[in-house]
Amino acid sequence: MDGWVSPRLGIRFQLTPQTWEIYCPDGEQFLALHKCGMISLNFQRFINGFKP
């Protein structure tokens, strides 16, 4: 599946030695779940005024 592009979705699957990466049709990489979690946490801290 290395380099395979889904004909319906247009997303590309790329294998690396450490991971499996998925790219949007525009070439931008999908975020890993842990990165999404960090973005969410940082956004919540921003909304709450950076309260500990």
Beta strands, then each sheet from edge to edge (+ up, - down):
strand 1: 12-15
strand 2: 20-23
sheet 1: 1+ 2-
end
